[in-house]
Structures are given as C-alpha cells and as structure tokens.
Amino acid sequence: MIRIKTVFLARAGDIVGKHVHEFTLPEGSTLKDLIREIGVKLSKRFYEGVINGRLIFSIF
C-alpha cells in the first residue's frame, strides 16, 4: 500500500471541502485511481471536473 498526501489549493479545497487529505492506495495505482478515490471519498464534483477538463491540477 502507498500513502499519498494531497493538498487542495484555493477553489479545489472549497470544492472538496478540505485542504489536506491522505489516501492509501494499493501498489501500482495510477493517477486516475487517485482521482477516482477523491471522487468516491471526498467530492464527485471534483472528479467530474478533472475528468471533463474543467479543473486542472498540478502534481509535485
């Protein structure tokens, strides 16, 4: 399992309802798996916005 700490800045934090959240995903998970997990656990609206290209985000 891998732990991923996500930080949602500005509007993304407003949409998700929090600015920091930690996820645990299986080894071999992809970015799409993380985005899907955000949609399931925090905000379907965030997930749909990213998938449809209305929201963009950075990974660092």
Rosetta blueprint (number, residue, H / E / L):
1 M L
2 I E
3 R E
4 I E
5 K E
6 T E
7 V E
8 F L
9 L L
10 A H
11 R H
12 A H
13 G H
14 D H
15 I H
16 V H
17 G L
18 K L
19 H L
20 V E
21 H E
22 E E
23 F E
24 T E
25 L E
26 P L
27 E L
28 G L
29 S L
30 T L
31 L H
32 K H
33 D H
34 L H
35 I H
36 R H
37 E H
38 I H
39 G H
40 V H
41 K H
42 L L
43 S L
44 K H
45 R H
46 F H
47 Y H
48 E H
49 G H
50 V H
51 I H
52 N L
53 G L
54 R L
55 L L
56 I L
57 F L
58 S L
59 I L
60 F L
